[in-house]
Amino acid sequence: MGEIKKLRVRLTFPQELIKEPVLFRMAKKYDVMPNIRRARVTDTFGEMILELEGVEENLNEGINSLRQQGVVVELIEGDIIE
């Protein structure tokens, strides 16, 4: 098993995904632990700042799955937090 990494990301959700458990599914499927630092959600807009922790390959696969569903994923503060 690889080294555990942490990434800080901003997720922006399209309106049609705001009420879907997108983050939960990604965390469970790819064994990634999300730590929500800030969230702003309305009926038409969703944004979260969070830390994702997991093996690098799982983090990459989880982020790619979010992007494929239409979530905008941006890395913030460089890309890795120690």
C-alpha positions as CSV (number, residue, x, y, z in Angstrom):
1,M,0.0,0.0,0.0
2,G,1.3,3.5,-0.8
3,E,2.0,6.5,1.3
4,I,-1.0,8.4,2.7
5,K,-1.3,11.9,1.2
6,K,-3.5,14.9,1.9
7,L,-4.8,17.3,-0.7
8,R,-6.8,20.5,-0.1
9,V,-9.4,21.1,-2.8
10,R,-12.3,23.3,-3.7
11,L,-15.3,21.5,-5.1
12,T,-18.0,23.4,-7.1
13,F,-21.1,21.4,-7.7
14,P,-23.5,22.0,-10.6
15,Q,-27.1,22.5,-9.6
16,E,-28.2,19.0,-10.6
17,L,-25.7,17.4,-8.2
18,I,-26.3,19.5,-5.1
19,K,-28.7,17.1,-3.5
20,E,-26.8,13.9,-4.6
21,P,-24.4,12.1,-2.2
22,V,-21.5,12.5,-4.6
23,L,-18.8,13.1,-2.0
24,F,-20.0,10.1,0.1
25,R,-20.0,7.8,-2.9
26,M,-16.5,8.9,-4.0
27,A,-15.1,8.5,-0.4
28,K,-16.5,5.0,0.0
29,K,-15.6,3.7,-3.4
30,Y,-12.0,5.0,-3.4
31,D,-11.3,4.7,0.3
32,V,-10.7,8.5,0.6
33,M,-11.4,10.3,3.8
34,P,-12.9,13.8,3.3
35,N,-12.6,16.5,6.0
36,I,-14.9,19.4,5.1
37,R,-13.3,22.7,6.2
38,R,-16.0,25.0,4.7
39,A,-19.2,24.6,2.7
40,R,-21.7,26.9,1.1
41,V,-24.8,25.3,-0.4
42,T,-28.0,26.8,-1.7
43,D,-30.7,25.5,-4.0
44,T,-28.7,26.5,-7.1
45,F,-25.0,26.5,-6.0
46,G,-22.7,24.2,-4.0
47,E,-19.1,24.8,-3.0
48,M,-16.9,23.0,-0.5
49,I,-13.3,23.5,0.7
50,L,-12.0,20.2,2.0
51,E,-9.0,18.1,2.7
52,L,-8.9,14.6,1.1
53,E,-6.7,12.0,2.7
54,G,-5.8,8.7,1.2
55,V,-3.3,6.8,-1.0
56,E,-2.2,9.0,-3.9
57,E,-3.7,6.6,-6.6
58,N,-7.1,6.5,-4.7
59,L,-7.1,10.3,-4.4
60,N,-6.4,10.7,-8.2
61,E,-9.1,8.2,-9.1
62,G,-11.6,9.8,-6.7
63,I,-11.0,13.3,-8.1
64,N,-11.3,12.0,-11.6
65,S,-14.6,10.4,-10.8
66,L,-15.9,13.7,-9.3
67,R,-14.8,15.6,-12.5
68,Q,-16.5,13.0,-14.7
69,Q,-19.8,13.6,-12.9
70,G,-19.5,17.4,-13.5
71,V,-18.0,18.6,-10.3
72,V,-15.3,21.3,-10.7
73,V,-12.2,20.2,-8.6
74,E,-9.5,22.8,-8.0
75,L,-6.4,22.1,-5.9
76,I,-5.6,24.9,-3.5
77,E,-2.5,25.9,-1.4
78,G,-0.1,24.1,-3.7
79,D,-1.3,20.5,-3.7
80,I,-0.1,18.7,-0.6
81,I,-0.5,19.5,3.0
82,E,1.8,17.9,5.5
